[in-house]
Amino acid sequence: MRVFVTGASGHIGSAVVSELIAAGHKVVGLARSDTAAATVAALGATARRGDLDDLDGLKAAAADSDGVIHVAFKHDQMLSGHVAAAVATELATVQALADALAGTGKPLVTASGTGTLGELGRPLTEADAGTPSTAADAGTPQSRIDSEIAVVGFAQRDVRSSVVRIPPITHSTLDRVGLARMLIAIAKEKGFAGYPGDGANRWPAVHTLDAAHLFCLALEKAPAGSRWHAVADNGIPLRDIAQSIGDHLGLPTESVPADRLQAYFGEFLTMVIARDLPTSSLTTRRVLGWEPTHPGLLAEFDEGNYFTTHSAQI
């Protein structure tokens, strides 16, 4: 299968490219710079120059493929506070890809986050995976749930569309600026590893390579209009994550009260850090046969790579 991959040089996208090539697929990866193009080529894929703002280019690349995996997202824009703009670009991108694939029955797999329905005031349950969207899922204009709803709806246009929901912590040696890196960098700066309140709220996590394998499985066999959870650790208490970070850095671990969250975590993380988001992947494992095989988050921390190289900037 000839597969077009957006975000092909990034943290998750590069792992997806390697997974696809290992499975025998030919890959064309979107690259927005010469550096990104070189990275894509080094992975064994064909680089196609362009970016998410070039909708005509995205349509052409999708039309020339047997399937599309879309993992690119304007994270830098979101982190700088321009969430609505990043979400608008995402929605325009998936619409363009669907326009190119409509009526073909070809697969379109896109990335979302397990935190999306948490934005609606409830944690994700197993009933949310592997099923079509409903009107009750409608989110706000600043939520990625809008593009997720659009993607599963593309099944009505004869696109074998599916969504892979990625946990807030996706970890591996490929991670350079993810949330695990951010929490470690903050602890180093502040002199202690903090957690919100009693730290009992839970975050799911997955190893990058396990997530990449799920994207490949979804491309190959996910039914149209479905959603899947790339979750290995169903929910790790933030207190345990902070304790592990503190232990590895030789720093104390402390609770951060509500009125000090922004001073410690910063504006962006304060919006999400206290959410309780336990997430099941039982349906994903049962239906698609996905089984994580790589270390969990705390085991990854114990391997030490997160505390020796590639610290995030905060």
N, C-alpha and C positions, 0 to 999 in steps of 0.2 A: 504494500500500500504506500502511495506517495502522500506524506503527511506534512501539512503546513503548520508550523509551530510559532506562535508569537511569544515574546519574552524568552527566546531560545538561548540567550547568553546569560540569563539571570540565575538566581539561586535555584528555584524549582525548575525553570525551563531547561536549564542545561542538563539537569538530571533526567528530565523527560526525554530530551533528545537522545541521550545515551541509552536509555531504556528502550526507546523505539528502534534504534539501530541494532541493538542486541537482539531484538525480537524479529529482525529481518526486514524492517520497514525502511523506505527511503525518506529522508527528512529535508525539508526546506525551512530554514529558520529565519525569522524576521530579525534584522539587525539595523539599529539606528545610527551606528557609527562604524568607523573602520576598525576600532578595537573590538567592538561586539562582533563584527563580521569575521575577524580573525579567530575569535573564540569559537564561533559557530563552526567554522571550517576545521578547526583543530579537533572538534568533537566528531568529525566525519560527516557533517551535514553540508548542504549547499546554502550559502548565505544569500538572502534577498534583502537589499537595502530598502529601508522605509521606516515608518513609525505609525503610531496609532491615529495620528491626525490625517494620514493619507488614506482616506476611505476607498478611493478608486483603486489604489494599489493593493489594499487588503482584499477587495472584491476579486481582483484579477488573480492574486495568489491563491485564494480559496477556490475559485472556479477551476484552477489548473491542478487541483489536488484531489485525492480520493477521500480526504478527511482533514479536519482541522482541530488542533488543540490550542486553545487561547488561554494563556496564563499571564500575559503582560498586563500591567496596571500602573497608573501614574501614582505610585506610592509617595514619591517625593512631593507631589502636589498635595496629596492627602495629609502628609505629615506637616506640611507648612500651613495647614488650616483651610486649604481650598478644597474641601471635601466635595461640595456640590459640583465643582468643575471636573474633578476626577471621575465622579460617578456619571456625569453627563457624557464624558468621553467613552467610558466603558459601555454605556448603553448604545451610543452611536456605533461603536466598534462591533458589538455582537449583532446589531441590526444589519450592518454591512456584510458581515460574514454569512448571516442567514440568507440575505438577498442572493448571494452568489451560490448557495447550496440548495435553495428552495426547489422542490420538485424532484430532487435527485435521490433522496433516501440516504445520502451520505452522512457520516457522523460529524457532529460538532460538539466538542467537549470543552467546557469553560470552567474557570476557577471561581469559587466564591469562598466565603468564610463561615465557620461554624458559629461565629458570633452574630450573624445577621439576624436570626430570629430572636436572639437575646436582646437585640435592640428593641424588639416589640414587647419586652417585659416578661419573657418566659424563656427557660432553657430549652435547648433542642431535645426532642425525644426521638425514639426510634421510628415513630410514625412519620417523622418529617423526612426520612430518607427513602429513596427509591420510589417516590410517589409524585404524581403531578402536583403543581401548585394549585391553590384555591384562592378565591377572592379574599379570604381572611388573612392571607399572608401579605397583603398590600402594605408596603412600608412607606417611609417618608422619602421626599426627593433626594435626601442626602444619604440614603442607604443603598448598599449594593444589592439588596433584596429586589430592587426594581429590575435590574438586568437579569437576575436569576429567574424571576417570573417570566421575563421575556424569552429567555433561552428555552425553558421547558415548554413554553407555548409554541415554539417553532416546530414542535411535533405536528401541529396542525397544518404546517406548510410542507410536509413530507421531508423534514430534516430529522435525522436520528440524533436529536439533541439530548445532552445530559450535562449535569453540573456536579463537579467534585468540590465539596466543601472542605477547606483546609483549616486546621486548628490555628489559634493565635500564635502558638509556638511550633514552628517547623524547624527542626534542628539537625545539624550535621556539620562536617568540616566545610561544606559549601556555603554555610550561613555566614554572611559578613555583617549585616546590619539589622537582623531580625530582632524580635522582642527579647529573646534570651540574651543576645549581645547587649541590648539596651539596658536590661535589668542589671547585668554585670557592670556595665560602664557607670551606671548611676550609683551602685554600691561603692565602687572605687572612688567616685567623686565625693560622695557624702560621708564616707568613712564607716558605713554600716549597711547591712542588707535589710531593706525594709519590706514590710508587707502591710496591706490595709486592714485596719481593725484587728479582729482576732485571726485573720489569715485563713479562715475556714473555707472561703470561696474557692472554687475549683476551676482550673483551666485544663482543657485537653491539649494533647501534643502528639506529634508524629515525626518520625525520621524522614528526612528529605527523600531518600531512596525508596522508602515504602510508599510515600505519596506519589512519586513518579510512576511506580508500578501500577497504582490504582488508575492513573490517567490512561495508561496503556490498556488496561483491562476495559475501562469505560469506552475507549475508542473502538475496541474490537467487538464488544458484546453488550454494552448497556442498551436497554430498550429506550425508545424515544420518549422524551418528556420525563426523565428520571433524575433523581438527586442522590448523591452518595457521600458518605462521611469518611474522610481519610484520617481516621482517629485510631491511634494505638493506645496511648494513655487516655482513658476516658475522662479523667478529671483529677489533677494533682492539686492539693491545697496550696495556695500561694505561700502559706507559712513554710511548707516543706521545700518549695522552690527557693525561697529566701534563705532558709537554713542551709541548704546545700551550697548556695552561692557564698554565704558568709563563711562556712567551713573551709571552702576551697581557697578563699581569699585571705583567710585568717582575720576576719572582721566579725564584730558582734552582729547579732540578728535582733531587730527591734520592730515592734508594731508602730505604724504611722497612723495617728488619729485622723479623722475625717477633715479637720480644719487645717491639716498640714500636708494633705496628699499632693496638692499642686506644687508646693514648695519642694517636695521630695521627688515626685515622679514627673513633674512637668505637665504642661497643659494637655498634650495629646494622650499620654498614658492615664492621666487622671480620669478621662472620660470612660475608660474601660477597665481599669485595674481592679475595681471592687466587684465586678460582675461575677456571678456564679454560673458557669457554663458547662456543666457536665454533659457529655455527648456520647451517645452510643453508636457503634459501628456494626452491630450484630447483623442487620439486614445486608449491609454492604458485604460482609464476610460470607454470609450464607448464599446470597444471590450471585455475586460476582466471583466468589472463591478467593477473595483477597485475604491474605494473612501477613501481617507485619512480621518481619524477620530480623530487623535491625534494633539496636539498643533503644530503650526508652530514654526520656529526657534526663532523669537523675543518673542513670547508668552512663549516659553520654557525658554528663558533667564529671563523673568519676574518672572517665578516660583522660581528662585534663586539657584537651585541646582548647576548650572555651576560655581557659584561664592563662594561656600562654601566647596566643596569636590573634590578630585581626579584631581588636576591640572596636566596638561601635563608637561613633561620635555622638555626643548628646548636646 
